[in-house]
Amino acid sequence: MIAVENVSKRYAEIVALAPLTFAFRPQTTTVLIGPSGCGKSTVLRLLAGLVISDTGRVIINDVELTDANLSELRQKMGYVIQDGGLFPHLTARDNVTLLARFMRRDNESVKQRLAFLTELVRLPPALLDRYPQQLSGGQRQRVALMRALVLDPPLLLLDEPLGALDPITRNALQGELKTIFSQLNKTVVLVTHDLHEAAYFADQIVLMRDGKVTQTGLIDDFQQRPVTSFVTEFVMAQRGYVGLTQ
């Protein structure tokens, strides 16, 4: 089980996250969406152990996340941020295999995992010896995804992973990511501000506002059964996207 239980986070007078309890269904894709500052990225960072909540607890694979087990549990999650966050002084190959080498995995298993991931994300093998600045935005995101998956974690966290890409590259990677999610059967939590992207990926959409969950469901629920006027406004603001209507 992946869950947050009564978690909250405040920065001085700013409430980033009100007390929130929510469980993420295993082996499905949950998309967190909402306007800037709504708390969606804070939830993701709490799950990754990058932020410590003021109240409540975070459960990762049925274990409460604590300072004592943070390092161990982080090995069971992959984390991808916008534009990849690759180390510029390392080649793509070294970026991908860094954690596996740190964990002292044997060379043959690392080599096999690298070959599997290279094929999975459709990265030309010749690009593995290039540095991040020598790669396109889409190629960097493929490498970042490989790095997140190198230890085969059961949980994959993605914070607007396609947000910095041009529309054509973004559309192509959306299709590839969805295929990858279905093949790997992992628990995926993805943050985006794009409702069309949420509708495309999600087994469950979570719309947030002011640090709280406003509504959960699928795109039809938001379009046809909005629970507040804010939900309607949020959908209407993105009605020009394919698949979203007034």
C-alpha positions in Angstrom: 0.0 0.0 0.0 1.1 3.6 -0.8 -0.7 6.1 1.3 -0.6 9.4 3.2 -2.5 9.6 6.5 -3.5 12.9 8.0 -0.4 14.6 6.5 0.0 18.4 6.5 2.7 20.8 5.6 3.1 24.5 6.3 5.8 27.0 5.3 5.6 29.9 7.8 2.0 31.3 7.2 1.5 29.4 4.0 -0.4 26.1 4.2 1.1 23.9 1.4 -1.0 20.9 2.4 -4.0 20.7 4.7 -4.5 17.5 6.7 -4.9 14.9 3.9 -5.6 11.2 4.0 -5.4 9.3 0.7 -4.4 5.8 -0.6 -2.9 5.2 -4.0 -4.2 2.1 -5.7 -1.5 -0.5 -6.3 -0.3 -1.1 -9.9 -2.3 1.8 -11.3 -1.6 5.3 -12.4 -2.8 8.1 -10.2 -2.5 11.6 -11.6 -2.4 14.6 -9.2 -3.6 17.8 -10.9 -4.6 21.3 -10.0 -3.4 25.0 -10.2 0.0 26.1 -9.2 0.4 26.0 -5.4 -2.4 23.5 -4.8 -0.2 21.0 -3.1 0.2 18.3 -5.7 4.0 18.5 -5.9 4.2 18.6 -2.1 2.4 15.3 -2.0 4.9 13.8 -4.4 7.8 15.1 -2.4 6.4 13.7 0.8 6.1 10.3 -0.9 9.7 10.6 -2.0 10.9 11.6 1.4 12.2 14.9 0.2 9.8 16.8 2.5 8.9 15.9 6.0 5.3 16.5 7.0 4.3 18.5 10.0 1.6 15.9 11.0 0.6 12.4 9.9 2.6 9.7 8.3 3.6 8.4 4.8 3.2 4.7 4.1 5.4 3.2 1.3 4.8 -0.5 0.5 3.0 -0.9 3.9 5.9 0.6 5.9 5.8 4.0 7.5 8.5 6.3 6.1 10.9 7.5 8.8 14.4 8.9 9.1 15.7 5.5 10.0 14.4 3.7 6.9 14.3 6.6 4.4 17.4 5.4 2.5 16.1 1.9 2.2 12.6 2.9 1.1 14.0 5.3 -1.5 15.6 2.4 -3.3 12.0 1.1 -3.8 10.9 4.2 -5.7 11.9 5.9 -8.9 11.6 9.7 -9.2 11.6 11.8 -12.4 11.4 15.5 -12.5 10.9 18.1 -15.3 13.8 18.1 -17.7 15.2 15.0 -16.1 17.6 16.4 -13.5 20.5 14.5 -14.9 24.0 15.0 -13.6 25.7 17.1 -16.4 29.2 15.7 -15.7 28.1 12.1 -16.3 27.3 10.4 -19.5 23.8 9.0 -20.1 25.1 5.5 -19.3 26.6 6.6 -16.0 23.5 8.6 -15.0 21.4 5.5 -15.5 23.6 3.1 -13.7 24.8 5.4 -10.9 22.6 4.0 -8.2 23.1 0.4 -9.3 26.8 0.8 -9.1 26.5 2.6 -5.7 24.6 -0.5 -4.5 27.4 -2.6 -5.8 25.2 -4.6 -8.2 27.3 -7.0 -10.3 28.5 -5.7 -13.6 26.6 -8.3 -15.7 23.2 -7.6 -14.1 23.7 -3.9 -14.5 24.7 -4.4 -18.2 21.5 -6.5 -18.7 19.3 -4.0 -17.0 20.8 -1.2 -19.0 20.1 -3.1 -22.3 16.5 -3.8 -21.2 15.8 -0.2 -20.3 17.4 1.2 -23.4 15.1 -0.9 -25.5 12.1 -0.2 -23.3 12.3 3.6 -23.7 13.5 3.4 -27.3 16.7 5.2 -26.8 19.3 4.6 -29.5 22.2 2.8 -27.7 24.8 5.1 -29.3 23.4 8.0 -27.2 24.4 6.3 -24.0 27.9 7.7 -24.3 26.7 11.3 -24.7 26.4 13.9 -21.9 23.1 15.5 -21.1 23.9 18.7 -22.9 24.4 16.6 -26.0 20.9 15.2 -25.9 17.5 16.6 -26.8 14.9 17.3 -24.2 13.0 14.1 -25.1 16.2 12.0 -25.0 17.1 13.4 -21.6 13.6 12.4 -20.3 14.1 8.9 -21.6 17.5 8.7 -19.8 15.9 10.1 -16.6 13.2 7.4 -16.8 15.8 4.7 -17.2 17.6 6.0 -14.2 14.4 5.9 -12.1 13.7 2.3 -13.2 17.2 0.9 -12.9 16.6 -0.8 -9.6 13.2 -2.0 -10.8 11.3 -0.1 -8.0 7.6 -0.9 -7.4 6.7 2.8 -7.1 7.3 5.4 -9.8 6.9 9.1 -9.0 6.9 11.7 -11.8 6.7 15.5 -11.3 5.6 17.1 -14.6 8.0 14.9 -16.5 6.9 16.2 -19.9 6.2 19.9 -19.0 9.4 21.3 -20.5 9.1 19.6 -23.9 7.8 20.9 -27.2 4.2 19.7 -28.2 5.4 17.2 -30.8 8.0 15.6 -28.5 5.5 15.7 -25.6 2.8 13.9 -27.6 5.2 11.2 -28.7 6.5 10.6 -25.2 3.0 10.5 -23.8 2.2 7.5 -25.9 5.5 5.7 -25.1 5.1 6.4 -21.3 1.6 5.0 -21.3 2.8 1.8 -23.0 5.7 1.6 -20.5 3.3 2.0 -17.5 1.1 -0.8 -18.8 4.0 -3.1 -19.4 5.7 -2.6 -16.1 2.6 -2.9 -13.9 4.0 -0.5 -11.3 2.2 1.9 -8.9 2.6 5.3 -10.7 1.9 8.8 -9.2 2.2 11.5 -11.8 1.9 15.3 -11.3 0.7 17.5 -14.1 -1.2 20.8 -14.7 -2.6 19.5 -18.0 -6.1 17.9 -17.7 -5.7 16.3 -21.1 -2.5 14.6 -20.0 -4.2 13.5 -16.8 -7.2 12.0 -18.7 -4.8 10.2 -21.0 -2.7 8.5 -18.3 -4.9 8.1 -15.3 -6.7 5.2 -13.7 -7.6 7.8 -11.2 -7.4 11.6 -11.3 -7.0 13.7 -8.1 -7.9 17.3 -8.5 -6.4 19.5 -5.7 -6.9 23.1 -4.6 -5.4 25.0 -1.6 -3.8 21.9 -0.2 -6.9 19.8 -0.3 -8.4 17.2 -2.6 -11.5 18.7 -4.3 -12.6 15.7 -6.4 -11.3 12.2 -7.5 -12.4 10.1 -10.4 -12.0 9.9 -14.2 -12.5 12.7 -16.8 -16.2 11.9 -17.2 -16.7 12.5 -13.5 -15.2 15.9 -13.7 -17.1 16.8 -16.9 -20.5 15.4 -16.0 -20.5 15.2 -12.2 -18.5 18.1 -10.8 -18.8 18.5 -7.1 -18.0 22.2 -6.9 -18.0 25.2 -9.2 -14.2 25.2 -9.1 -14.2 21.7 -10.8 -16.3 23.1 -13.6 -14.1 26.2 -14.0 -11.0 24.0 -14.1 -12.4 21.8 -16.8 -13.8 24.8 -18.8 -10.4 26.5 -18.7 -8.9 23.5 -20.6 -11.9 22.7 -22.8 -9.9 23.4 -26.0 -7.9 20.2 -25.5 -8.7 17.1 -27.5 -11.2 15.0 -25.7 -12.4 17.7 -23.4 -15.7 19.4 -24.2 -17.9 22.0 -22.6 
